[in-house]
Amino acid sequence: MEKQTLGQKIAELRKAKNMTQLELANKLNITDKAVSKWERDISCPDINTFPKLAEVLEVSVDELLQANSLKDETNKKEDNVDLVLKAVPLALGIGVALLTTFKQIQWEEAASLLAIAVVALSIRNFREK
């Protein structure tokens, strides 16, 4: 069985209590927009909100925190992409330097490999902005 995200868990518990997002928000002294963002996994409740949220939804904080964080999974994928975009230019640069030193590569091939490295660096730079 696939674990729910925190947002899915909050939405399920809120709906089980026949509560609207606005009603939940009012009990927590926050906006209904904040609740909406939680339920869509765009943001997460502030750590100080969890005890009151758990109380209102009549569950333990532990039960709320056992939900999978979609954001964590997305961040892991983003981190992996970033790592690749760092590693490729480095590996290509070192490879070209070594192959050039030992005269095992033509300048056209070296230029092509370095162009790939520059493209990877450009993509990484673009993603950071």
C-alpha positions, -999 to 999 in steps of 0.1 A, spaced: 0 0 0 13 34 -10 18 59 19 -2 91 18 14 124 16 10 148 45 -14 169 25 -35 138 16 -36 128 52 -48 162 64 -74 164 37 -87 129 45 -89 136 83 -106 169 77 -132 155 54 -138 126 78 -148 153 103 -171 170 77 -150 201 81 -143 226 54 -108 241 49 -121 274 63 -134 257 94 -101 239 100 -82 272 93 -104 291 118 -97 265 146 -59 269 139 -60 307 136 -46 305 100 -60 312 65 -79 286 45 -54 293 18 -27 278 40 -48 247 46 -53 244 8 -16 246 2 -10 219 28 -35 196 12 -20 202 -23 15 195 -8 27 229 -18 37 237 17 37 221 51 23 232 85 47 251 108 62 228 134 44 247 161 10 240 144 13 203 145 1 197 181 -31 219 176 -37 203 141 -35 168 156 -58 178 184 -84 193 160 -82 163 137 -82 139 168 -51 121 159 -16 120 173 12 141 160 30 109 153 2 97 130 3 130 111 41 128 107 40 92 94 27 105 61 51 105 32 64 139 22 59 144 -15 82 174 -12 110 152 2 107 128 -27 108 157 -52 138 172 -35 156 139 -37 150 138 -74 161 174 -78 192 168 -57 201 138 -80 197 159 -111 218 186 -96 245 161 -87 246 147 -123 248 183 -136 278 189 -114 295 155 -120 293 154 -158 313 186 -165 338 176 -139 343 141 -153 344 153 -188 370 180 -179 392 156 -161 388 130 -189 397 156 -216 427 168 -196 441 133 -191 434 122 -227 451 154 -240 481 148 -217 486 113 -231 478 125 -266 449 100 -269 423 124 -282 419 146 -312 411 183 -307 376 179 -324 367 152 -299 380 172 -270 360 202 -281 328 182 -284 333 167 -249 340 201 -234 309 215 -252 288 189 -235 303 199 -202 295 236 -209 259 227 -217 255 207 -184 269 237 -165 246 260 -183 216 239 -175 226 238 -139 231 275 -138 197 281 -154 180 258 -129 195 277 -100 179 310 -112 
